[in-house]
Amino acid sequence: MKPSDLVHIQWTGSNTHNNNDPAGDGQAGDEGQGKDGSDRSNIVEIKNLNDNFPLPYESTTMWSAADVKWIYSGSTAVTPKDLAVIMSSSGYYKSVNEAKTKAAMNPLLNNAPASFEGAVLKFNRGTYHYMSTRNNNFSNRSQKSTLIVS
């Protein structure tokens, strides 16, 4: 993409995914993580596409390269560290400070919102690799991607 382009990051999940036969929603089996019938996502930066673990939010470059134009919480005065926490928690935490005081995030994102209205961002030039932690734990699944701004 170009540095003048905007990206709307959002996703939709579920709390009632039907995994039972005959799979009324066409998705038989329960091969994911987390609570049965749930579908969750998040975005964390990774150093490269061979990695399966996120960079610490303190050393993220993807979110420090983003200019927040709109975000679901209303205030665009979001620090890069806050943005990293928001995206990694699927909006469960709205800031680094809230992550220090609110109930702990479930490692499988079970207490995260199923859907995330997201943010509209403008990125600086660079190459940014990212993944979903919950949806990247099986040999048949690898939700990773790269954003290239040139």
Backbone as a chain_set.jsonl record, in Angstrom:
{"seq": "MKPSDLVHIQWTGSNTHNNNDPAGDGQAGDEGQGKDGSDRSNIVEIKNLNDNFPLPYESTTMWSAADVKWIYSGSTAVTPKDLAVIMSSSGYYKSVNEAKTKAAMNPLLNNAPASFEGAVLKFNRGTYHYMSTRNNNFSNRSQKSTLIVS", "coords": {"N": [[0.83, -1.173, 0.0], [0.261, 2.385, -0.213], [1.826, 5.176, 1.49], [-0.108, 7.127, 1.838], [-2.5, 5.794, 1.971], [-5.328, 4.473, 3.79], [-6.08, 2.094, 6.347], [-8.602, -0.044, 7.456], [-8.838, -1.855, 10.2], [-10.456, -4.623, 11.364], [-12.532, -7.234, 12.778], [-14.709, -10.121, 12.875], [-16.088, -12.356, 15.153], [-17.333, -15.168, 17.044], [-19.638, -16.382, 19.534], [-21.164, -18.569, 19.474], [-20.595, -20.67, 17.727], [-21.449, -23.511, 15.911], [-20.273, -26.564, 16.439], [-21.065, -29.172, 16.342], [-22.058, -32.34, 14.861], [-24.744, -32.39, 12.565], [-23.219, -30.192, 11.838], [-24.476, -27.488, 11.526], [-23.679, -24.971, 10.711], [-21.864, -25.483, 8.781], [-19.289, -25.978, 9.587], [-17.853, -28.39, 10.759], [-16.44, -30.057, 13.595], [-14.048, -29.342, 16.218], [-11.441, -27.913, 16.272], [-10.085, -25.771, 17.125], [-8.702, -23.352, 19.453], [-9.575, -22.423, 22.846], [-12.794, -21.664, 24.382], [-15.454, -23.938, 23.701], [-17.245, -23.534, 20.703], [-16.563, -20.922, 20.344], [-15.05, -18.146, 18.633], [-12.231, -16.317, 18.129], [-10.043, -13.507, 17.54], [-6.967, -11.706, 17.153], [-4.368, -9.221, 16.796], [-0.953, -9.284, 16.644], [2.357, -8.046, 16.493], [5.039, -9.594, 14.742], [8.475, -10.557, 14.397], [9.399, -11.756, 12.011], [7.995, -13.791, 9.348], [8.55, -16.409, 10.002], [8.4, -16.617, 12.688], [6.634, -17.58, 15.674], [5.789, -16.259, 17.851], [4.869, -13.278, 19.579], [6.257, -9.932, 19.277], [7.346, -8.055, 22.114], [5.114, -5.584, 23.402], [6.379, -3.232, 24.036], [8.453, -2.999, 22.238], [7.416, -2.779, 19.712], [7.205, -1.971, 16.248], [5.374, -1.715, 14.28], [2.989, -0.573, 15.339], [3.94, 1.815, 16.323], [4.429, 3.071, 13.996], [2.019, 3.807, 13.067], [-0.623, 6.046, 12.412], [-3.362, 7.005, 14.118], [-6.489, 7.369, 12.835], [-9.166, 6.9, 13.296], [-10.796, 5.196, 15.943], [-12.444, 2.556, 17.652], [-12.933, 3.169, 20.339], [-13.295, 5.854, 20.438], [-11.536, 8.034, 21.137], [-8.801, 9.363, 19.457], [-6.389, 9.797, 20.527], [-4.21, 7.869, 21.107], [-1.549, 6.024, 22.312], [1.346, 4.438, 20.775], [2.005, 2.107, 22.263], [-0.386, 1.681, 23.645], [-2.031, 1.131, 21.424], [-0.875, -1.259, 20.534], [-1.533, -2.919, 22.7], [-4.34, -2.782, 22.627], [-4.905, -3.994, 20.103], [-3.727, -6.52, 20.472], [-5.289, -7.567, 22.482], [-7.771, -7.739, 21.414], [-9.348, -5.552, 21.823], [-10.165, -5.812, 24.434], [-8.621, -4.623, 26.435], [-8.205, -1.129, 26.703], [-6.048, 0.449, 26.941], [-2.593, 0.664, 28.026], [-2.476, 1.261, 30.737], [-5.034, 0.397, 31.593], [-4.712, -2.318, 31.228], [-3.155, -2.922, 33.356], [-4.835, -2.714, 35.515], [-7.377, -3.855, 35.067], [-9.23, -6.975, 35.072], [-7.346, -9.962, 34.436], [-6.289, -10.855, 31.14], [-7.517, -13.63, 29.408], [-5.433, -16.251, 28.352], [-6.229, -17.554, 26.017], [-7.914, -15.813, 24.854], [-10.552, -15.972, 25.66], [-12.12, -14.258, 27.233], [-12.157, -11.998, 25.744], [-13.748, -9.645, 23.517], [-15.934, -11.03, 21.024], [-16.126, -9.895, 18.499], [-14.509, -7.156, 16.814], [-14.537, -3.795, 16.397], [-12.507, -2.143, 15.63], [-9.983, -0.071, 14.09], [-9.098, 2.802, 12.122], [-6.271, 3.288, 10.338], [-3.243, 4.969, 9.385], [-0.285, 4.147, 7.929], [3.279, 4.51, 8.276], [6.031, 4.325, 5.919], [7.359, 1.064, 5.456], [7.909, -2.406, 6.394], [5.802, -4.695, 7.856], [5.22, -7.414, 9.866], [2.747, -9.668, 11.03], [0.505, -11.554, 13.229], [-2.182, -13.717, 14.401], [-2.524, -14.688, 17.678], [-4.162, -16.672, 18.849], [-5.114, -18.095, 16.682], [-3.014, -19.468, 15.547], [-1.792, -21.869, 16.272], [-1.62, -24.464, 15.458], [-0.722, -27.183, 13.292], [-2.134, -27.087, 10.962], [-2.897, -24.518, 10.59], [-2.133, -21.162, 10.107], [-2.256, -18.084, 10.749], [-0.934, -15.543, 9.542], [0.545, -12.532, 8.313], [1.726, -9.901, 6.122], [2.272, -6.452, 6.017], [3.035, -4.124, 3.692], [4.306, -1.008, 3.19], [5.003, 1.256, 0.839]], "CA": [[0.0, 0.0, 0.0], [0.982, 3.653, -0.225], [1.753, 5.867, 2.781], [-1.317, 7.956, 1.909], [-3.662, 4.914, 2.108], [-5.837, 4.17, 5.12], [-6.461, 0.692, 6.558], [-9.571, -0.28, 8.531], [-8.604, -3.178, 10.787], [-11.598, -5.093, 12.15], [-12.857, -8.638, 12.564], [-15.933, -10.638, 13.467], [-15.963, -13.699, 15.719], [-18.597, -15.766, 17.447], [-19.755, -17.085, 20.812], [-22.128, -19.659, 19.288], [-20.228, -21.482, 16.566], [-21.987, -24.869, 16.075], [-19.274, -27.55, 16.031], [-21.614, -30.521, 16.425], [-22.615, -32.919, 13.641], [-24.211, -32.305, 11.219], [-22.566, -28.9, 11.601], [-25.465, -26.601, 10.922], [-23.063, -23.797, 10.093], [-20.908, -25.941, 7.781], [-17.949, -26.012, 10.167], [-17.786, -29.526, 11.69], [-15.195, -30.253, 14.336], [-13.656, -28.314, 17.166], [-9.992, -28.014, 16.25], [-9.498, -24.507, 17.535], [-8.427, -23.164, 20.86], [-10.562, -21.655, 23.579], [-14.09, -22.2, 24.756], [-16.196, -24.551, 22.6], [-18.191, -22.682, 20.001], [-16.124, -19.524, 20.252], [-14.098, -17.774, 17.592], [-11.597, -15.069, 18.527], [-8.875, -13.083, 16.786], [-6.216, -10.541, 17.613], [-3.218, -8.93, 15.944], [0.303, -8.971, 17.32], [3.477, -7.943, 15.559], [6.108, -10.592, 14.831], [9.691, -10.074, 13.742], [9.339, -12.241, 10.628], [6.931, -14.782, 9.162], [8.942, -17.692, 10.566], [8.177, -16.574, 14.133], [5.332, -17.971, 16.209], [5.607, -15.552, 19.111], [4.811, -11.842, 19.306], [7.214, -8.997, 19.855], [6.773, -7.342, 23.262], [4.495, -4.335, 22.952], [7.327, -2.135, 24.227], [9.39, -2.902, 21.117], [6.7, -2.848, 18.442], [7.435, -0.909, 15.265], [4.151, -1.596, 13.48], [2.028, 0.344, 15.946], [4.55, 3.149, 16.439], [4.415, 3.628, 12.642], [0.618, 4.015, 12.686], [-1.32, 7.264, 12.814], [-4.756, 6.613, 14.348], [-7.461, 8.302, 12.266], [-10.415, 6.573, 13.98], [-10.719, 3.964, 16.712], [-13.738, 2.22, 18.236], [-13.096, 3.761, 21.67], [-13.669, 7.25, 20.273], [-10.413, 8.966, 21.223], [-7.67, 9.011, 18.6], [-5.171, 10.068, 21.299], [-3.787, 6.538, 21.529], [-0.105, 5.849, 22.143], [1.688, 3.182, 20.084], [1.916, 0.984, 23.207], [-1.815, 1.429, 23.839], [-2.532, 0.495, 20.211], [-0.398, -2.644, 20.566], [-2.328, -3.632, 23.711], [-5.702, -2.87, 22.103], [-4.952, -4.99, 19.026], [-3.388, -7.858, 20.975], [-6.359, -8.041, 23.367], [-9.023, -7.656, 20.66], [-10.135, -4.472, 22.395], [-10.495, -6.053, 25.846], [-7.97, -3.504, 27.107], [-8.223, 0.092, 25.895], [-4.791, 1.153, 27.168], [-1.615, -0.033, 28.862], [-2.891, 1.442, 32.136], [-6.167, -0.48, 31.876], [-4.193, -3.686, 31.306], [-2.559, -3.08, 34.686], [-5.857, -2.659, 36.559], [-8.549, -4.67, 34.729], [-9.031, -8.422, 35.217], [-6.359, -10.512, 33.509], [-6.719, -11.375, 29.837], [-7.384, -15.068, 29.279], [-4.428, -16.509, 27.307], [-6.885, -18.015, 24.789], [-8.816, -14.719, 24.463], [-11.94, -16.335, 25.952], [-12.868, -13.122, 27.769], [-12.097, -10.895, 24.782], [-14.952, -9.547, 22.685], [-15.904, -11.899, 19.841], [-15.894, -9.041, 17.328], [-13.705, -5.972, 17.091], [-14.836, -2.734, 15.428], [-11.195, -1.814, 15.123], [-9.403, 1.252, 13.941], [-8.642, 3.221, 10.81], [-4.888, 3.677, 10.56], [-2.376, 5.344, 8.28], [1.032, 3.628, 8.306], [4.508, 5.011, 7.666], [6.743, 3.361, 5.075], [8.005, -0.028, 6.165], [7.363, -3.759, 6.258], [5.322, -5.089, 9.173], [4.702, -8.788, 9.916], [1.847, -9.836, 12.169], [-0.236, -12.814, 13.306], [-3.162, -13.89, 15.468], [-1.958, -15.685, 18.595], [-5.079, -17.793, 19.08], [-5.332, -18.847, 15.448], [-1.716, -19.819, 14.975], [-1.233, -22.831, 17.204], [-1.798, -25.809, 14.943], [0.016, -27.418, 12.053], [-2.996, -26.831, 9.809], [-3.371, -23.149, 10.65], [-1.089, -20.159, 10.29], [-2.79, -16.776, 10.396], [0.137, -14.558, 9.531], [0.509, -11.699, 7.12], [2.695, -8.81, 6.032], [1.814, -5.177, 5.492], [4.163, -3.411, 3.089], [3.98, 0.376, 2.847], [6.142, 1.754, 0.043]], "C": [[0.874, 1.235, 0.0], [0.873, 4.317, 1.146], [0.516, 6.761, 2.929], [-2.593, 7.127, 2.087], [-4.047, 4.74, 3.572], [-6.251, 2.71, 5.175], [-7.475, 0.629, 7.689], [-9.363, -1.711, 9.0], [-9.802, -3.515, 11.661], [-11.781, -6.577, 11.91], [-14.139, -8.998, 13.284], [-15.684, -12.054, 13.932], [-17.328, -14.195, 16.148], [-18.494, -16.332, 18.861], [-20.603, -18.336, 20.671], [-21.844, -20.474, 18.037], [-20.665, -22.927, 16.816], [-20.986, -25.886, 15.541], [-19.801, -28.979, 15.995], [-22.104, -31.008, 15.068], [-24.116, -32.712, 13.639], [-23.623, -30.946, 10.869], [-23.48, -27.956, 10.838], [-24.867, -25.369, 10.279], [-21.985, -24.188, 9.091], [-19.486, -26.075, 8.289], [-17.832, -27.147, 11.186], [-16.425, -29.588, 12.365], [-14.867, -29.071, 15.217], [-12.145, -28.37, 17.301], [-9.308, -26.726, 16.67], [-9.186, -24.483, 19.014], [-9.6, -22.469, 21.518], [-11.838, -22.405, 23.85], [-14.808, -22.773, 23.537], [-17.191, -23.556, 22.005], [-17.753, -21.24, 19.86], [-15.086, -19.351, 19.149], [-13.548, -16.407, 17.967], [-10.402, -14.777, 17.628], [-8.188, -11.945, 17.522], [-5.094, -10.304, 16.619], [-2.045, -8.567, 16.832], [1.406, -8.926, 16.277], [4.476, -9.063, 15.826], [7.302, -10.069, 14.051], [9.749, -10.496, 12.284], [8.318, -13.366, 10.549], [7.302, -16.174, 9.655], [8.685, -17.757, 12.068], [6.762, -17.005, 14.488], [5.083, -17.334, 17.564], [5.661, -14.053, 18.827], [6.003, -11.084, 19.87], [6.575, -8.374, 21.095], [6.218, -5.991, 22.812], [5.439, -3.151, 23.115], [8.259, -1.955, 23.032], [8.714, -3.03, 19.756], [7.107, -1.695, 17.527], [6.178, -0.681, 14.428], [3.221, -0.531, 14.047], [2.622, 1.729, 16.157], [4.596, 3.846, 15.077], [3.002, 3.962, 12.174], [0.087, 5.329, 13.254], [-2.797, 6.895, 12.925], [-5.679, 7.715, 13.835], [-8.836, 8.128, 12.903], [-10.18, 5.296, 14.752], [-12.035, 3.789, 17.46], [-13.984, 2.902, 19.577], [-13.42, 5.244, 21.615], [-12.504, 8.22, 20.268], [-9.274, 8.489, 20.339], [-6.338, 9.316, 19.289], [-4.692, 8.766, 21.944], [-2.287, 6.431, 21.298], [0.168, 4.567, 21.364], [1.6, 1.958, 21.006], [0.461, 0.648, 23.502], [-2.395, 0.701, 22.637], [-2.106, -0.967, 20.148], [-1.221, -3.475, 21.544], [-3.765, -3.811, 23.238], [-5.805, -3.979, 21.062], [-4.656, -6.399, 19.546], [-4.481, -8.432, 21.863], [-7.735, -8.004, 22.7], [-9.95, -6.598, 21.249], [-10.557, -4.689, 23.837], [-9.882, -4.96, 26.718], [-7.967, -2.309, 26.153], [-6.945, 0.908, 26.046], [-3.848, 0.275, 27.983], [-2.021, 0.08, 30.327], [-4.059, 0.543, 32.502], [-5.705, -1.93, 31.994], [-3.571, -3.963, 32.674], [-3.607, -3.179, 35.783], [-7.069, -3.561, 36.304], [-8.216, -6.149, 34.932], [-8.127, -8.952, 34.111], [-7.011, -11.036, 32.231], [-6.515, -12.885, 29.839], [-6.402, -15.358, 28.147], [-5.025, -16.978, 25.975], [-7.916, -17.011, 24.274], [-10.278, -15.023, 24.763], [-12.749, -15.163, 26.492], [-12.754, -11.87, 26.89], [-13.422, -10.811, 24.021], [-14.826, -10.451, 21.447], [-15.577, -11.095, 18.591], [-15.175, -7.766, 17.766], [-13.967, -4.941, 16.008], [-13.567, -2.126, 14.85], [-10.826, -0.362, 15.072], [-9.1, 1.518, 12.474], [-7.272, 3.854, 11.025], [-4.206, 4.081, 9.26], [-0.958, 4.976, 8.72], [2.159, 4.35, 7.579], [5.121, 3.929, 6.782], [7.414, 2.297, 5.94], [7.345, -1.348, 5.852], [7.051, -4.264, 7.649], [4.706, -6.492, 9.084], [3.832, -8.921, 11.159], [1.123, -11.177, 12.093], [-1.337, -12.698, 14.355], [-2.632, -14.983, 16.386], [-2.875, -16.888, 18.775], [-5.207, -18.673, 17.841], [-4.025, -19.231, 14.769], [-1.025, -20.89, 15.821], [-1.341, -24.277, 16.708], [-1.064, -25.966, 13.612], [-0.822, -27.12, 10.817], [-3.464, -25.381, 9.752], [-2.204, -22.206, 10.893], [-1.633, -18.817, 9.833], [-1.71, -15.724, 10.587], [0.031, -13.753, 8.245], [1.577, -10.624, 7.207], [2.026, -7.591, 5.425], [3.043, -4.443, 4.987], [3.686, -2.036, 2.649], [5.18, 0.944, 2.119], [5.718, 2.888, -0.878]], "O": [[2.087, 1.147, 0.191], [-0.073, 4.05, 1.887], [0.142, 7.109, 4.049], [-3.66, 7.691, 2.33], [-3.211, 4.845, 4.47], [-6.714, 2.149, 4.182], [-7.242, 1.182, 8.763], [-9.674, -2.661, 8.282], [-10.125, -2.776, 12.591], [-11.245, -7.123, 10.946], [-14.596, -8.285, 14.178], [-15.131, -12.867, 13.191], [-18.355, -13.706, 15.678], [-17.417, -16.709, 19.322], [-20.755, -19.092, 21.631], [-22.773, -20.918, 17.362], [-20.291, -23.511, 17.833], [-20.86, -26.054, 14.328], [-19.06, -29.901, 15.654], [-22.516, -30.212, 14.224], [-24.723, -32.862, 14.699], [-23.545, -30.598, 9.69], [-23.27, -27.671, 9.659], [-25.48, -24.776, 9.391], [-21.262, -23.322, 8.598], [-18.564, -26.268, 7.496], [-17.72, -26.874, 12.382], [-15.403, -29.223, 11.786], [-15.339, -27.955, 15.0], [-11.624, -28.82, 18.321], [-8.086, -26.608, 16.579], [-9.381, -25.467, 19.728], [-10.508, -21.985, 20.843], [-11.956, -23.603, 23.59], [-14.781, -22.174, 22.462], [-17.882, -22.836, 22.725], [-18.49, -20.418, 19.314], [-14.357, -20.277, 18.791], [-14.306, -15.447, 18.109], [-9.824, -15.685, 17.03], [-8.77, -11.309, 18.402], [-4.894, -11.099, 15.701], [-2.129, -7.663, 17.662], [1.388, -9.677, 15.302], [4.727, -9.434, 16.973], [7.155, -9.239, 13.154], [10.103, -9.698, 11.415], [7.832, -13.84, 11.576], [6.435, -17.045, 9.719], [8.745, -18.834, 12.66], [5.823, -16.821, 13.713], [4.257, -17.817, 18.339], [6.4, -13.607, 17.95], [6.663, -11.53, 20.808], [5.359, -8.183, 21.117], [6.791, -5.338, 21.94], [5.307, -2.16, 22.397], [8.801, -0.867, 22.834], [9.365, -3.352, 18.763], [7.327, -0.575, 17.989], [5.95, 0.421, 13.928], [2.722, 0.318, 13.308], [1.889, 2.718, 16.17], [4.778, 5.061, 15.004], [2.802, 4.353, 11.024], [0.319, 5.668, 14.415], [-3.416, 6.513, 11.932], [-5.658, 8.842, 14.329], [-9.588, 9.093, 13.037], [-9.46, 4.41, 14.294], [-12.665, 4.77, 17.855], [-15.132, 3.185, 19.918], [-13.781, 5.836, 22.632], [-12.488, 9.149, 19.461], [-8.829, 7.347, 20.452], [-5.277, 9.116, 18.699], [-4.762, 8.593, 23.16], [-1.807, 6.717, 20.201], [-0.697, 3.694, 21.301], [1.168, 0.89, 20.573], [0.1, -0.525, 23.598], [-3.167, -0.244, 22.8], [-2.895, -1.824, 19.749], [-1.568, -4.618, 21.245], [-4.348, -4.879, 23.425], [-6.704, -4.816, 21.138], [-5.276, -7.364, 19.101], [-4.596, -9.651, 21.991], [-8.75, -8.217, 23.362], [-11.173, -6.723, 21.187], [-11.239, -3.841, 24.412], [-10.531, -4.437, 27.623], [-7.753, -2.462, 24.95], [-6.766, 1.925, 25.376], [-4.262, -0.732, 28.558], [-1.922, -0.892, 31.077], [-4.087, -0.018, 33.598], [-6.261, -2.69, 32.787], [-3.475, -5.116, 33.093], [-3.313, -3.673, 36.872], [-7.72, -3.987, 37.258], [-7.044, -6.524, 34.96], [-8.144, -8.449, 32.988], [-8.116, -11.578, 32.243], [-5.451, -13.366, 30.231], [-6.524, -14.765, 27.075], [-4.402, -16.819, 24.925], [-8.694, -17.317, 23.37], [-11.163, -14.396, 24.182], [-13.95, -15.079, 26.234], [-13.217, -10.798, 27.278], [-14.133, -11.808, 23.902], [-13.736, -10.611, 20.896], [-14.838, -11.56, 17.723], [-15.232, -7.362, 18.927], [-13.661, -5.172, 14.838], [-13.558, -1.651, 13.715], [-11.274, 0.459, 15.872], [-8.878, 0.596, 11.69], [-7.122, 4.814, 11.78], [-4.55, 3.598, 8.181], [-0.487, 5.437, 9.759], [2.017, 4.751, 6.424], [4.765, 2.756, 6.889], [7.959, 2.588, 7.005], [6.347, -1.404, 5.134], [7.915, -4.268, 8.525], [3.776, -6.716, 8.309], [4.141, -8.359, 12.21], [1.118, -11.846, 11.06], [-1.415, -11.717, 15.094], [-2.323, -16.083, 15.928], [-2.393, -18.019, 18.847], [-5.391, -19.885, 17.962], [-3.956, -19.305, 13.542], [0.181, -20.822, 16.056], [-1.164, -25.211, 17.491], [-0.821, -24.989, 12.904], [-0.272, -26.92, 9.733], [-4.335, -25.046, 8.95], [-1.385, -22.434, 11.784], [-1.491, -18.45, 8.667], [-1.593, -15.106, 11.645], [-0.496, -14.22, 7.234], [2.242, -10.463, 8.231], [1.301, -7.695, 4.436], [3.975, -4.172, 5.744], [2.773, -1.917, 1.833], [6.251, 1.101, 2.704], [6.543, 3.425, -1.617]]}, "num_chains": 1, "name": "protein.A"}
